Amino acid sequence: MGVTPEPTSSPERDLTGVSPKARAWRAFFETSALITDRMEKRLHAVTGLKLAEYNILLLLAEAENHQLRMGQLASRMVFSPSRLSYQVKSLASRGLIDRCADASDKRGMTARLTPEGEKVFSAASRVHARHIKQLFHPAVDDEQAQQLQAICGQIYRTAEQAEEPC
């Protein structure tokens, strides 16, 4: 049922490699980039939120009391935590989150979803779910989805355990 992505290089100049793992990596990488780009454009066009901003709101909506310490938020981000401070400031300037001193440790900062942020996230999550159903669901059946989830879990754990470069 799934479709192999169209190659972006010519067969005679494919520098990725010809092994099944090299071809799988290329397909995974290009498909991830394409789906992320499409999801980002669709979400932003309808809600004004970038995918990274949506992810911050999602993590806060799922957290106890709709708040997380900045360090926890950074470690849970799917996207680059290096931009977390900028993204938090942007969301705070729109009234979607508050950034305040941590009640249990005044040295730390906490991000908290505001009532307006909850409202915006609720609307955006419905839009985002619709986009997932349009772009992802038709490509896989339930069995393939379970296999993909297991494979992604393996890749995630491997990448998480990999040493950082020097």
C-alpha positions as CSV (number, residue, x, y, z in Angstrom):
1,M,0.0,0.0,0.0
2,G,2.9,2.4,0.8
3,V,4.7,4.1,-2.1
4,T,8.4,4.4,-2.3
5,P,9.4,8.0,-2.7
6,E,10.6,9.1,-6.1
7,P,14.4,9.3,-6.1
8,T,15.7,12.8,-6.2
9,S,19.0,11.8,-7.7
10,S,19.6,10.0,-11.0
11,P,20.2,6.3,-10.6
12,E,23.7,6.6,-12.2
13,R,24.7,9.3,-9.6
14,D,23.0,8.0,-6.4
15,L,25.7,8.7,-3.8
16,T,23.7,7.5,-0.9
17,G,24.4,3.8,-1.7
18,V,22.5,0.8,-3.0
19,S,22.1,-1.3,0.1
20,P,18.6,-1.8,1.5
21,K,19.6,0.3,4.5
22,A,21.0,3.1,2.5
23,R,17.9,3.2,0.3
24,A,15.7,3.0,3.4
25,W,17.6,5.9,5.0
26,R,17.2,8.1,1.9
27,A,13.5,7.3,1.6
28,F,13.0,8.0,5.4
29,F,15.0,11.2,5.2
30,E,13.3,12.6,2.1
31,T,9.8,11.5,3.2
32,S,10.3,13.1,6.7
33,A,11.4,16.3,5.1
34,L,8.5,16.4,2.7
35,I,5.8,15.6,5.3
36,T,7.3,18.1,7.8
37,D,7.3,20.8,5.1
38,R,3.7,20.1,4.1
39,M,2.5,19.9,7.7
40,E,4.3,23.1,8.5
41,K,2.8,25.0,5.6
42,R,-0.7,23.8,6.2
43,L,-0.7,24.4,9.9
44,H,0.8,27.9,9.5
45,A,-1.6,28.9,6.7
46,V,-4.7,28.0,8.8
47,T,-3.5,28.7,12.4
48,G,-0.5,31.1,12.2
49,L,1.5,28.6,14.2
50,K,4.7,27.0,13.2
51,L,5.1,23.3,13.8
52,A,7.7,23.9,16.5
53,E,5.3,26.3,18.3
54,Y,2.5,23.8,18.0
55,N,4.8,21.2,19.5
56,I,5.5,23.5,22.5
57,L,1.8,24.0,23.0
58,L,1.2,20.2,22.7
59,L,3.8,19.4,25.3
60,L,2.4,22.0,27.7
61,A,-1.2,20.8,27.1
62,E,-0.1,17.3,28.0
63,A,1.9,18.3,31.1
64,E,0.6,18.3,34.6
65,N,-1.0,21.7,35.3
66,H,-0.1,22.7,31.7
67,Q,3.4,23.7,32.7
68,L,7.0,22.5,32.4
69,R,10.3,23.7,33.5
70,M,12.3,25.1,30.6
71,G,14.9,22.4,30.9
72,Q,12.1,19.7,30.7
73,L,10.5,21.4,27.8
74,A,13.9,21.6,25.9
75,S,14.6,17.9,26.5
76,R,11.1,16.9,25.3
77,M,11.2,19.0,22.1
78,V,11.1,17.1,18.9
79,F,12.5,20.2,17.2
80,S,15.8,22.0,17.9
81,P,15.9,23.1,21.5
82,S,18.4,25.8,20.6
83,R,15.5,27.9,19.3
84,L,13.3,27.2,22.4
85,S,14.0,30.6,24.0
86,Y,13.0,32.4,20.8
87,Q,9.9,30.3,20.4
88,V,8.8,30.7,24.0
89,K,9.2,34.5,23.7
90,S,7.2,34.5,20.5
91,L,4.4,32.5,22.1
92,A,4.5,34.6,25.3
93,S,4.2,37.8,23.3
94,R,1.0,36.5,21.8
95,G,-0.4,35.6,25.2
96,L,-0.3,31.8,24.5
97,I,2.1,30.9,27.3
98,D,3.5,32.5,30.4
99,R,7.2,32.3,31.4
100,C,7.8,32.6,35.1
101,A,10.2,31.7,37.9
102,D,9.8,28.1,39.0
103,A,7.9,27.9,42.3
104,S,10.1,25.1,43.7
105,D,13.4,26.5,42.4
106,K,13.7,30.3,41.9
107,R,16.8,29.8,39.7
108,G,14.7,27.9,37.1
109,M,12.1,29.1,34.7
110,T,8.7,27.5,33.9
111,A,6.6,27.8,30.8
112,R,2.8,27.6,31.4
113,L,0.0,27.4,28.9
114,T,-2.4,30.3,29.3
115,P,-6.2,30.1,28.9
116,E,-5.8,31.8,25.5
117,G,-3.1,29.2,24.7
118,E,-5.4,26.4,25.6
119,K,-8.0,27.8,23.3
120,V,-5.6,28.3,20.4
121,F,-4.1,24.8,20.9
122,S,-7.5,23.2,20.9
123,A,-8.4,24.8,17.6
124,A,-5.0,24.1,16.1
125,S,-5.0,20.4,17.3
126,R,-8.2,19.8,15.3
127,V,-6.7,21.3,12.2
128,H,-3.4,19.4,12.7
129,A,-5.3,16.1,13.2
130,R,-7.2,16.7,9.9
131,H,-3.9,17.3,8.1
132,I,-2.5,14.0,9.5
133,K,-5.5,12.2,8.3
134,Q,-5.1,13.7,4.8
135,L,-1.3,13.2,4.4
136,F,-0.4,10.2,6.5
137,H,-3.4,7.9,7.0
138,P,-4.1,7.0,3.4
139,A,-0.4,5.9,3.0
140,V,-0.5,3.1,5.6
141,D,-2.8,0.5,6.9
142,D,-3.0,-0.3,10.6
143,E,-0.4,-3.1,10.5
144,Q,2.0,-0.9,8.6
145,A,1.4,1.9,11.1
146,Q,2.3,-0.5,14.0
147,Q,5.4,-1.6,12.1
148,L,6.4,2.0,11.4
149,Q,5.9,2.9,15.0
150,A,8.1,0.1,16.2
151,I,10.8,0.9,13.6
152,C,10.7,4.6,14.6
153,G,11.0,3.6,18.2
154,Q,14.1,1.6,17.5
155,I,15.7,4.4,15.5
156,Y,14.8,6.9,18.2
157,R,16.4,4.8,20.9
158,T,19.5,4.3,18.8
159,A,19.9,8.0,18.0
160,E,19.2,8.9,21.7
161,Q,22.0,6.6,22.9
162,A,24.5,7.8,20.2
163,E,27.4,9.8,21.5
164,E,27.4,13.5,20.6
165,P,30.1,14.5,18.1
166,C,33.3,16.1,19.5
